[in-house]
């Protein structure tokens, strides 16, 4: 298994086991997913806001 550092280490190790072609490919795919998950996907627990909306709203107040 390949580990790519502290931030994505375990996730990339699992990803490579699941068929990513390389560490850069896994990182690119995971970064796109994290952007979607935190910036575009509404979360029911956040009253259908995204984590980024809540984070930036808190930073402004």
PQR file of N, CA, C, O and H, with PARSE charges and radii, in Angstrom:
ATOM      1  N   UNK A   1       0.834  -1.184   0.000 -0.4000 1.5000
ATOM      2  CA  UNK A   1       0.000   0.000   0.000 -0.0000 2.0000
ATOM      3  C   UNK A   1       0.877   1.244   0.000  0.5500 1.7000
ATOM      4  O   UNK A   1       1.954   1.272   0.595 -0.5500 1.4000
ATOM      5  N   UNK A   2       0.386   2.270  -0.682 -0.4000 1.5000
ATOM      6  CA  UNK A   2       1.108   3.535  -0.761 -0.0000 2.0000
ATOM      7  C   UNK A   2       0.414   4.540   0.132  0.5500 1.7000
ATOM      8  O   UNK A   2      -0.811   4.651   0.113 -0.5500 1.4000
ATOM      9  H   UNK A   2      -0.489   2.248  -1.166  0.4000 1.0000
ATOM     10  N   UNK A   3       1.187   5.272   0.915 -0.4000 1.5000
ATOM     11  CA  UNK A   3       0.633   6.336   1.737 -0.0000 2.0000
ATOM     12  C   UNK A   3       1.214   7.654   1.256  0.5500 1.7000
ATOM     13  O   UNK A   3       2.410   7.747   0.980 -0.5500 1.4000
ATOM     14  H   UNK A   3       2.183   5.182   0.931  0.4000 1.0000
ATOM     15  N   UNK A   4       0.368   8.673   1.154 -0.4000 1.5000
ATOM     16  CA  UNK A   4       0.792   9.928   0.544 -0.0000 2.0000
ATOM     17  C   UNK A   4       0.858  11.076   1.518  0.5500 1.7000
ATOM     18  O   UNK A   4       0.772  12.229   1.097 -0.5500 1.4000
ATOM     19  H   UNK A   4      -0.604   8.598   1.378  0.4000 1.0000
ATOM     20  N   UNK A   5       1.003  10.822   2.767 -0.4000 1.5000
ATOM     21  CA  UNK A   5       1.105  11.914   3.720 -0.0000 2.0000
ATOM     22  C   UNK A   5      -0.016  11.881   4.724  0.5500 1.7000
ATOM     23  O   UNK A   5      -0.931  11.062   4.638 -0.5500 1.4000
ATOM     24  H   UNK A   5       1.073   9.885   3.109  0.4000 1.0000
ATOM     25  N   UNK A   6       0.069  12.777   5.669 -0.4000 1.5000
ATOM     26  CA  UNK A   6      -0.840  12.763   6.801 -0.0000 2.0000
ATOM     27  C   UNK A   6      -2.286  13.023   6.406  0.5500 1.7000
ATOM     28  O   UNK A   6      -3.177  12.315   6.875 -0.5500 1.4000
ATOM     29  H   UNK A   6       0.813  13.442   5.738  0.4000 1.0000
ATOM     30  N   UNK A   7      -2.553  14.015   5.558 -0.4000 1.5000
ATOM     31  CA  UNK A   7      -3.931  14.384   5.254 -0.0000 2.0000
ATOM     32  C   UNK A   7      -4.691  13.264   4.558  0.5500 1.7000
ATOM     33  O   UNK A   7      -5.811  12.936   4.950 -0.5500 1.4000
ATOM     34  H   UNK A   7      -1.830  14.591   5.177  0.4000 1.0000
ATOM     35  N   UNK A   8      -4.097  12.682   3.539 -0.4000 1.5000
ATOM     36  CA  UNK A   8      -4.806  11.682   2.745 -0.0000 2.0000
ATOM     37  C   UNK A   8      -4.249  10.277   2.914  0.5500 1.7000
ATOM     38  O   UNK A   8      -4.705   9.352   2.241 -0.5500 1.4000
ATOM     39  H   UNK A   8      -3.187  12.949   3.220  0.4000 1.0000
ATOM     40  N   UNK A   9      -3.289  10.099   3.782 -0.4000 1.5000
ATOM     41  CA  UNK A   9      -2.605   8.815   3.895 -0.0000 2.0000
ATOM     42  C   UNK A   9      -3.503   7.607   3.935  0.5500 1.7000
ATOM     43  O   UNK A   9      -3.482   6.808   2.999 -0.5500 1.4000
ATOM     44  H   UNK A   9      -2.918  10.850   4.328  0.4000 1.0000
ATOM     45  N   UNK A  10      -4.286   7.436   4.970 -0.4000 1.5000
ATOM     46  CA  UNK A  10      -5.113   6.225   5.049 -0.0000 2.0000
ATOM     47  C   UNK A  10      -6.154   6.154   3.941  0.5500 1.7000
ATOM     48  O   UNK A  10      -6.451   5.067   3.443 -0.5500 1.4000
ATOM     49  H   UNK A  10      -4.303   8.085   5.731  0.4000 1.0000
ATOM     50  N   UNK A  11      -6.706   7.285   3.550 -0.4000 1.5000
ATOM     51  CA  UNK A  11      -7.735   7.285   2.512 -0.0000 2.0000
ATOM     52  C   UNK A  11      -7.133   6.854   1.187  0.5500 1.7000
ATOM     53  O   UNK A  11      -7.736   6.058   0.468 -0.5500 1.4000
ATOM     54  H   UNK A  11      -6.465   8.167   3.954  0.4000 1.0000
ATOM     55  N   UNK A  12      -5.968   7.358   0.854 -0.4000 1.5000
ATOM     56  CA  UNK A  12      -5.329   6.976  -0.410 -0.0000 2.0000
ATOM     57  C   UNK A  12      -4.898   5.518  -0.359  0.5500 1.7000
ATOM     58  O   UNK A  12      -4.987   4.818  -1.369 -0.5500 1.4000
ATOM     59  H   UNK A  12      -5.478   8.005   1.439  0.4000 1.0000
ATOM     60  N   UNK A  13      -4.437   5.047   0.781 -0.4000 1.5000
ATOM     61  CA  UNK A  13      -4.071   3.637   0.879 -0.0000 2.0000
ATOM     62  C   UNK A  13      -5.266   2.756   0.567  0.5500 1.7000
ATOM     63  O   UNK A  13      -5.137   1.771  -0.159 -0.5500 1.4000
ATOM     64  H   UNK A  13      -4.364   5.615   1.601  0.4000 1.0000
ATOM     65  N   UNK A  14      -6.417   3.095   1.102 -0.4000 1.5000
ATOM     66  CA  UNK A  14      -7.639   2.339   0.824 -0.0000 2.0000
ATOM     67  C   UNK A  14      -8.017   2.497  -0.641  0.5500 1.7000
ATOM     68  O   UNK A  14      -8.394   1.526  -1.297 -0.5500 1.4000
ATOM     69  H   UNK A  14      -6.522   3.896   1.692  0.4000 1.0000
ATOM     70  N   UNK A  15      -7.917   3.728  -1.156 -0.4000 1.5000
ATOM     71  CA  UNK A  15      -8.278   3.989  -2.543 -0.0000 2.0000
ATOM     72  C   UNK A  15      -7.436   3.203  -3.522  0.5500 1.7000
ATOM     73  O   UNK A  15      -7.967   2.658  -4.490 -0.5500 1.4000
ATOM     74  H   UNK A  15      -7.611   4.517  -0.623  0.4000 1.0000
ATOM     75  N   UNK A  16      -6.143   3.131  -3.297 -0.4000 1.5000
ATOM     76  CA  UNK A  16      -5.291   2.374  -4.207 -0.0000 2.0000
ATOM     77  C   UNK A  16      -5.661   0.906  -4.179  0.5500 1.7000
ATOM     78  O   UNK A  16      -5.577   0.220  -5.198 -0.5500 1.4000
ATOM     79  H   UNK A  16      -5.712   3.574  -2.511  0.4000 1.0000
ATOM     80  N   UNK A  17      -6.062   0.430  -3.040 -0.4000 1.5000
ATOM     81  CA  UNK A  17      -6.502  -0.955  -2.947 -0.0000 2.0000
ATOM     82  C   UNK A  17      -7.805  -1.159  -3.715  0.5500 1.7000
ATOM     83  O   UNK A  17      -8.115  -2.275  -4.131 -0.5500 1.4000
ATOM     84  H   UNK A  17      -6.130   0.987  -2.212  0.4000 1.0000
ATOM     85  N   UNK A  18      -8.569  -0.080  -3.901 -0.4000 1.5000
ATOM     86  CA  UNK A  18      -9.857  -0.180  -4.594 -0.0000 2.0000
ATOM     87  C   UNK A  18      -9.765   0.190  -6.069  0.5500 1.7000
ATOM     88  O   UNK A  18     -10.799   0.293  -6.729 -0.5500 1.4000
ATOM     89  H   UNK A  18      -8.317   0.826  -3.563  0.4000 1.0000
ATOM     90  N   UNK A  19      -8.582   0.391  -6.603 -0.4000 1.5000
ATOM     91  CA  UNK A  19      -8.462   0.522  -8.033 -0.0000 2.0000
ATOM     92  C   UNK A  19      -8.018   1.853  -8.598  0.5500 1.7000
ATOM     93  O   UNK A  19      -8.070   2.027  -9.815 -0.5500 1.4000
ATOM     94  H   UNK A  19      -7.742   0.308  -6.067  0.4000 1.0000
ATOM     95  N   UNK A  20      -7.579   2.815  -7.777 -0.4000 1.5000
ATOM     96  CA  UNK A  20      -6.999   4.019  -8.357 -0.0000 2.0000
ATOM     97  C   UNK A  20      -5.705   3.631  -9.041  0.5500 1.7000
ATOM     98  O   UNK A  20      -5.007   2.715  -8.606 -0.5500 1.4000
ATOM     99  H   UNK A  20      -7.536   2.674  -6.788  0.4000 1.0000
ATOM    100  N   UNK A  21      -5.389   4.338 -10.120 -0.4000 1.5000
ATOM    101  CA  UNK A  21      -4.212   3.994 -10.904 -0.0000 2.0000
ATOM    102  C   UNK A  21      -2.912   4.402 -10.224  0.5500 1.7000
ATOM    103  O   UNK A  21      -1.889   3.736 -10.380 -0.5500 1.4000
ATOM    104  H   UNK A  21      -5.956   5.082 -10.474  0.4000 1.0000
ATOM    105  N   UNK A  22      -2.952   5.506  -9.464 -0.4000 1.5000
ATOM    106  CA  UNK A  22      -1.747   6.031  -8.837 -0.0000 2.0000
ATOM    107  C   UNK A  22      -2.145   6.951  -7.697  0.5500 1.7000
ATOM    108  O   UNK A  22      -3.321   7.269  -7.523 -0.5500 1.4000
ATOM    109  H   UNK A  22      -3.783   6.047  -9.337  0.4000 1.0000
ATOM    110  N   UNK A  23      -1.161   7.374  -6.926 -0.4000 1.5000
ATOM    111  CA  UNK A  23      -1.421   8.316  -5.846 -0.0000 2.0000
ATOM    112  C   UNK A  23      -1.952   9.639  -6.410  0.5500 1.7000
ATOM    113  O   UNK A  23      -2.923  10.164  -5.866 -0.5500 1.4000
ATOM    114  H   UNK A  23      -0.206   7.115  -7.067  0.4000 1.0000
ATOM    115  N   UNK A  24      -1.365  10.205  -7.474 -0.4000 1.5000
ATOM    116  CA  UNK A  24      -1.924  11.449  -8.010 -0.0000 2.0000
ATOM    117  C   UNK A  24      -3.377  11.288  -8.485  0.5500 1.7000
ATOM    118  O   UNK A  24      -4.190  12.193  -8.297 -0.5500 1.4000
ATOM    119  H   UNK A  24      -0.576   9.779  -7.917  0.4000 1.0000
ATOM    120  N   UNK A  25      -3.703  10.161  -9.089 -0.4000 1.5000
ATOM    121  CA  UNK A  25      -5.074   9.914  -9.531 -0.0000 2.0000
ATOM    122  C   UNK A  25      -6.013   9.820  -8.336  0.5500 1.7000
ATOM    123  O   UNK A  25      -7.109  10.379  -8.362 -0.5500 1.4000
ATOM    124  H   UNK A  25      -3.043   9.426  -9.242  0.4000 1.0000
ATOM    125  N   UNK A  26      -5.596   9.124  -7.302 -0.4000 1.5000
ATOM    126  CA  UNK A  26      -6.414   9.015  -6.088 -0.0000 2.0000
ATOM    127  C   UNK A  26      -6.602  10.377  -5.455  0.5500 1.7000
ATOM    128  O   UNK A  26      -7.714  10.721  -5.054 -0.5500 1.4000
ATOM    129  H   UNK A  26      -4.705   8.670  -7.281  0.4000 1.0000
ATOM    130  N   UNK A  27      -5.536  11.164  -5.356 -0.4000 1.5000
ATOM    131  CA  UNK A  27      -5.617  12.490  -4.742 -0.0000 2.0000
ATOM    132  C   UNK A  27      -6.573  13.388  -5.529  0.5500 1.7000
ATOM    133  O   UNK A  27      -7.397  14.085  -4.938 -0.5500 1.4000
ATOM    134  H   UNK A  27      -4.633  10.885  -5.682  0.4000 1.0000
ATOM    135  N   UNK A  28      -6.466  13.373  -6.855 -0.4000 1.5000
ATOM    136  CA  UNK A  28      -7.340  14.193  -7.699 -0.0000 2.0000
ATOM    137  C   UNK A  28      -8.809  13.793  -7.510  0.5500 1.7000
ATOM    138  O   UNK A  28      -9.677  14.654  -7.368 -0.5500 1.4000
ATOM    139  H   UNK A  28      -5.796  12.806  -7.336  0.4000 1.0000
ATOM    140  N   UNK A  29      -9.074  12.508  -7.510 -0.4000 1.5000
ATOM    141  CA  UNK A  29     -10.448  12.025  -7.341 -0.0000 2.0000
ATOM    142  C   UNK A  29     -10.999  12.372  -5.958  0.5500 1.7000
ATOM    143  O   UNK A  29     -12.143  12.809  -5.829 -0.5500 1.4000
ATOM    144  H   UNK A  29      -8.369  11.808  -7.626  0.4000 1.0000
ATOM    145  N   UNK A  30     -10.185  12.176  -4.938 -0.4000 1.5000
ATOM    146  CA  UNK A  30     -10.632  12.464  -3.578 -0.0000 2.0000
ATOM    147  C   UNK A  30     -10.813  13.962  -3.356  0.5500 1.7000
ATOM    148  O   UNK A  30     -11.764  14.372  -2.690 -0.5500 1.4000
ATOM    149  H   UNK A  30      -9.256  11.822  -5.043  0.4000 1.0000
ATOM    150  N   UNK A  31      -9.927  14.776  -3.895 -0.4000 1.5000
ATOM    151  CA  UNK A  31     -10.090  16.228  -3.769 -0.0000 2.0000
ATOM    152  C   UNK A  31     -11.394  16.682  -4.425  0.5500 1.7000
ATOM    153  O   UNK A  31     -12.089  17.544  -3.887 -0.5500 1.4000
ATOM    154  H   UNK A  31      -9.154  14.442  -4.436  0.4000 1.0000
ATOM    155  N   UNK A  32     -11.726  16.114  -5.574 -0.4000 1.5000
ATOM    156  CA  UNK A  32     -12.989  16.459  -6.239 -0.0000 2.0000
ATOM    157  C   UNK A  32     -14.175  16.029  -5.376  0.5500 1.7000
ATOM    158  O   UNK A  32     -15.161  16.760  -5.272 -0.5500 1.4000
ATOM    159  H   UNK A  32     -11.161  15.414  -6.011  0.4000 1.0000
ATOM    160  N   UNK A  33     -14.089  14.870  -4.768 -0.4000 1.5000
ATOM    161  CA  UNK A  33     -15.182  14.410  -3.913 -0.0000 2.0000
ATOM    162  C   UNK A  33     -15.315  15.281  -2.671  0.5500 1.7000
ATOM    163  O   UNK A  33     -16.426  15.651  -2.291 -0.5500 1.4000
ATOM    164  H   UNK A  33     -13.289  14.276  -4.852  0.4000 1.0000
ATOM    165  N   UNK A  34     -14.192  15.614  -2.034 -0.4000 1.5000
ATOM    166  CA  UNK A  34     -14.259  16.465  -0.838 -0.0000 2.0000
ATOM    167  C   UNK A  34     -14.835  17.835  -1.171  0.5500 1.7000
ATOM    168  O   UNK A  34     -15.572  18.404  -0.366 -0.5500 1.4000
ATOM    169  H   UNK A  34     -13.289  15.314  -2.343  0.4000 1.0000
ATOM    170  N   UNK A  35     -14.513  18.373  -2.342 -0.4000 1.5000
ATOM    171  CA  UNK A  35     -15.072  19.654  -2.772 -0.0000 2.0000
ATOM    172  C   UNK A  35     -16.582  19.531  -2.925  0.5500 1.7000
ATOM    173  O   UNK A  35     -17.328  20.400  -2.473 -0.5500 1.4000
ATOM    174  H   UNK A  35     -13.914  17.911  -2.996  0.4000 1.0000
ATOM    175  N   UNK A  36     -17.030  18.463  -3.556 -0.4000 1.5000
ATOM    176  CA  UNK A  36     -18.466  18.235  -3.700 -0.0000 2.0000
ATOM    177  C   UNK A  36     -19.125  18.065  -2.333  0.5500 1.7000
ATOM    178  O   UNK A  36     -20.139  18.700  -2.046 -0.5500 1.4000
ATOM    179  H   UNK A  36     -16.424  17.757  -3.923  0.4000 1.0000
ATOM    180  N   UNK A  37     -18.551  17.213  -1.498 -0.4000 1.5000
ATOM    181  CA  UNK A  37     -19.165  16.869  -0.212 -0.0000 2.0000
ATOM    182  C   UNK A  37     -19.256  18.085   0.712  0.5500 1.7000
ATOM    183  O   UNK A  37     -20.267  18.270   1.389 -0.5500 1.4000
ATOM    184  H   UNK A  37     -17.727  16.697  -1.731  0.4000 1.0000
ATOM    185  N   UNK A  38     -18.227  18.900   0.746 -0.4000 1.5000
ATOM    186  CA  UNK A  38     -18.203  20.040   1.655 -0.0000 2.0000
ATOM    187  C   UNK A  38     -18.768  21.324   1.058  0.5500 1.7000
ATOM    188  O   UNK A  38     -19.196  22.213   1.793 -0.5500 1.4000
ATOM    189  H   UNK A  38     -17.405  18.749   0.196  0.4000 1.0000
ATOM    190  N   UNK A  39     -18.772  21.425  -0.268 -0.4000 1.5000
ATOM    191  CA  UNK A  39     -19.171  22.688  -0.878 -0.0000 2.0000
ATOM    192  C   UNK A  39     -20.460  22.679  -1.661  0.5500 1.7000
ATOM    193  O   UNK A  39     -21.050  23.737  -1.882 -0.5500 1.4000
ATOM    194  H   UNK A  39     -18.424  20.703  -0.865  0.4000 1.0000
ATOM    195  N   UNK A  40     -20.914  21.521  -2.086 -0.4000 1.5000
ATOM    196  CA  UNK A  40     -22.095  21.477  -2.953 -0.0000 2.0000
ATOM    197  C   UNK A  40     -23.241  20.633  -2.384  0.5500 1.7000
ATOM    198  O   UNK A  40     -24.408  20.908  -2.659 -0.5500 1.4000
ATOM    199  H   UNK A  40     -20.435  20.662  -1.907  0.4000 1.0000
ATOM    200  N   UNK A  41     -22.918  19.633  -1.614 -0.4000 1.5000
ATOM    201  CA  UNK A  41     -23.933  18.693  -1.123 -0.0000 2.0000
ATOM    202  C   UNK A  41     -24.565  19.228   0.152  0.5500 1.7000
ATOM    203  O   UNK A  41     -23.863  19.436   1.142 -0.5500 1.4000
ATOM    204  H   UNK A  41     -21.970  19.409  -1.390  0.4000 1.0000
ATOM    205  N   UNK A  42     -25.893  19.460   0.155 -0.4000 1.5000
ATOM    206  CA  UNK A  42     -26.541  19.900   1.387 -0.0000 2.0000
ATOM    207  C   UNK A  42     -26.572  18.772   2.418  0.5500 1.7000
ATOM    208  O   UNK A  42     -26.737  17.600   2.077 -0.5500 1.4000
ATOM    209  H   UNK A  42     -26.464  19.292  -0.649  0.4000 1.0000
ATOM    210  N   UNK A  43     -26.411  19.148   3.670 -0.4000 1.5000
ATOM    211  CA  UNK A  43     -26.401  18.187   4.766 -0.0000 2.0000
ATOM    212  C   UNK A  43     -27.628  18.414   5.636  0.5500 1.7000
ATOM    213  O   UNK A  43     -27.875  19.528   6.097 -0.5500 1.4000
ATOM    214  H   UNK A  43     -26.277  20.100   3.947  0.4000 1.0000
ATOM    215  N   UNK A  44     -28.381  17.370   5.852 -0.4000 1.5000
ATOM    216  CA  UNK A  44     -29.615  17.460   6.637 -0.0000 2.0000
ATOM    217  C   UNK A  44     -29.329  17.982   8.046  0.5500 1.7000
ATOM    218  O   UNK A  44     -30.108  18.776   8.574 -0.5500 1.4000
ATOM    219  H   UNK A  44     -28.181  16.465   5.478  0.4000 1.0000
ATOM    220  N   UNK A  45     -28.247  17.559   8.649 -0.4000 1.5000
ATOM    221  CA  UNK A  45     -27.918  17.979  10.008 -0.0000 2.0000
ATOM    222  C   UNK A  45     -27.566  19.469  10.085  0.5500 1.7000
ATOM    223  O   UNK A  45     -27.534  20.045  11.172 -0.5500 1.4000
ATOM    224  H   UNK A  45     -27.614  16.915   8.220  0.4000 1.0000
ATOM    225  N   UNK A  46     -27.304  20.084   8.939 -0.4000 1.5000
ATOM    226  CA  UNK A  46     -26.959  21.513   8.894 -0.0000 2.0000
ATOM    227  C   UNK A  46     -28.101  22.324   8.289  0.5500 1.7000
ATOM    228  O   UNK A  46     -27.876  23.381   7.699 -0.5500 1.4000
ATOM    229  H   UNK A  46     -27.330  19.616   8.056  0.4000 1.0000
ATOM    230  N   UNK A  47     -29.319  21.828   8.437 -0.4000 1.5000
ATOM    231  CA  UNK A  47     -30.503  22.489   7.857 -0.0000 2.0000
ATOM    232  C   UNK A  47     -30.360  22.683   6.354  0.5500 1.7000
ATOM    233  O   UNK A  47     -30.699  23.735   5.812 -0.5500 1.4000
ATOM    234  H   UNK A  47     -29.502  20.970   8.916  0.4000 1.0000
ATOM    235  N   UNK A  48     -29.850  21.649   5.692 -0.4000 1.5000
ATOM    236  CA  UNK A  48     -29.650  21.619   4.246 -0.0000 2.0000
ATOM    237  C   UNK A  48     -28.676  22.664   3.731  0.5500 1.7000
ATOM    238  O   UNK A  48     -28.745  23.058   2.566 -0.5500 1.4000
ATOM    239  H   UNK A  48     -29.575  20.795   6.132  0.4000 1.0000
ATOM    240  N   UNK A  49     -27.780  23.110   4.577 -0.4000 1.5000
ATOM    241  CA  UNK A  49     -26.664  23.951   4.144 -0.0000 2.0000
ATOM    242  C   UNK A  49     -25.466  23.034   3.902  0.5500 1.7000
ATOM    243  O   UNK A  49     -25.480  21.863   4.282 -0.5500 1.4000
ATOM    244  H   UNK A  49     -27.723  22.790   5.523  0.4000 1.0000
ATOM    245  N   UNK A  50     -24.445  23.575   3.274 -0.4000 1.5000
ATOM    246  CA  UNK A  50     -23.209  22.812   3.110 -0.0000 2.0000
ATOM    247  C   UNK A  50     -22.281  23.138   4.274  0.5500 1.7000
ATOM    248  O   UNK A  50     -22.437  24.178   4.912 -0.5500 1.4000
ATOM    249  H   UNK A  50     -24.434  24.526   2.966  0.4000 1.0000
ATOM    250  N   UNK A  51     -21.323  22.268   4.557 -0.4000 1.5000
ATOM    251  CA  UNK A  51     -20.361  22.586   5.617 -0.0000 2.0000
ATOM    252  C   UNK A  51     -19.638  23.909   5.361  0.5500 1.7000
ATOM    253  O   UNK A  51     -19.386  24.673   6.293 -0.5500 1.4000
ATOM    254  H   UNK A  51     -21.196  21.423   4.038  0.4000 1.0000
ATOM    255  N   UNK A  52     -19.305  24.178   4.098 -0.4000 1.5000
ATOM    256  CA  UNK A  52     -18.613  25.438   3.804 -0.0000 2.0000
ATOM    257  C   UNK A  52     -19.511  26.647   4.083  0.5500 1.7000
ATOM    258  O   UNK A  52     -19.037  27.664   4.589 -0.5500 1.4000
ATOM    259  H   UNK A  52     -19.509  23.558   3.340  0.4000 1.0000
ATOM    260  N   UNK A  53     -20.799  26.544   3.760 -0.4000 1.5000
ATOM    261  CA  UNK A  53     -21.708  27.653   4.057 -0.0000 2.0000
ATOM    262  C   UNK A  53     -21.735  27.928   5.557  0.5500 1.7000
ATOM    263  O   UNK A  53     -21.688  29.083   5.979 -0.5500 1.4000
ATOM    264  H   UNK A  53     -21.184  25.717   3.349  0.4000 1.0000
ATOM    265  N   UNK A  54     -21.809  26.889   6.345 -0.4000 1.5000
ATOM    266  CA  UNK A  54     -21.830  27.052   7.806 -0.0000 2.0000
ATOM    267  C   UNK A  54     -20.505  27.596   8.314  0.5500 1.7000
ATOM    268  O   UNK A  54     -20.478  28.460   9.191 -0.5500 1.4000
ATOM    269  H   UNK A  54     -21.846  25.951   6.002  0.4000 1.0000
ATOM    270  N   UNK A  55     -19.424  27.101   7.774 -0.4000 1.5000
ATOM    271  CA  UNK A  55     -18.104  27.546   8.212 -0.0000 2.0000
ATOM    272  C   UNK A  55     -17.917  29.038   7.913  0.5500 1.7000
ATOM    273  O   UNK A  55     -17.507  29.807   8.783 -0.5500 1.4000
ATOM    274  H   UNK A  55     -19.446  26.399   7.062  0.4000 1.0000
ATOM    275  N   UNK A  56     -18.221  29.433   6.682 -0.4000 1.5000
ATOM    276  CA  UNK A  56     -17.998  30.826   6.303 -0.0000 2.0000
ATOM    277  C   UNK A  56     -19.006  31.764   6.952  0.5500 1.7000
ATOM    278  O   UNK A  56     -18.685  32.924   7.211 -0.5500 1.4000
ATOM    279  H   UNK A  56     -18.554  28.809   5.976  0.4000 1.0000
ATOM    280  N   UNK A  57     -20.207  31.290   7.219 -0.4000 1.5000
ATOM    281  CA  UNK A  57     -21.192  32.105   7.934 -0.0000 2.0000
ATOM    282  C   UNK A  57     -20.709  32.370   9.352  0.5500 1.7000
ATOM    283  O   UNK A  57     -20.874  33.476   9.867 -0.5500 1.4000
ATOM    284  H   UNK A  57     -20.468  30.347   7.009  0.4000 1.0000
ATOM    285  N   UNK A  58     -20.118  31.377   9.982 -0.4000 1.5000
ATOM    286  CA  UNK A  58     -19.578  31.546  11.329 -0.0000 2.0000
ATOM    287  C   UNK A  58     -18.376  32.467  11.346  0.5500 1.7000
ATOM    288  O   UNK A  58     -18.170  33.200  12.313 -0.5500 1.4000
ATOM    289  H   UNK A  58     -19.984  30.479   9.565  0.4000 1.0000
ATOM    290  N   UNK A  59     -17.582  32.439  10.290 -0.4000 1.5000
ATOM    291  CA  UNK A  59     -16.396  33.289  10.216 -0.0000 2.0000
ATOM    292  C   UNK A  59     -16.782  34.759  10.052  0.5500 1.7000
ATOM    293  O   UNK A  59     -16.055  35.647  10.496 -0.5500 1.4000
ATOM    294  H   UNK A  59     -17.750  31.843   9.504  0.4000 1.0000
ATOM    295  N   UNK A  60     -17.923  35.014   9.416 -0.4000 1.5000
ATOM    296  CA  UNK A  60     -18.366  36.397   9.187 -0.0000 2.0000
ATOM    297  C   UNK A  60     -19.047  37.005  10.407  0.5500 1.7000
ATOM    298  O   UNK A  60     -19.094  38.228  10.536 -0.5500 1.4000
ATOM    299  H   UNK A  60     -18.514  34.293   9.055  0.4000 1.0000
ATOM    300  N   UNK A  61     -19.574  36.175  11.305 -0.4000 1.5000
ATOM    301  CA  UNK A  61     -20.320  36.741  12.444 -0.0000 2.0000
ATOM    302  C   UNK A  61     -19.447  37.023  13.641  0.5500 1.7000
ATOM    303  O   UNK A  61     -19.938  37.498  14.665 -0.5500 1.4000
ATOM    304  H   UNK A  61     -19.536  35.181  11.200  0.4000 1.0000
TER
END
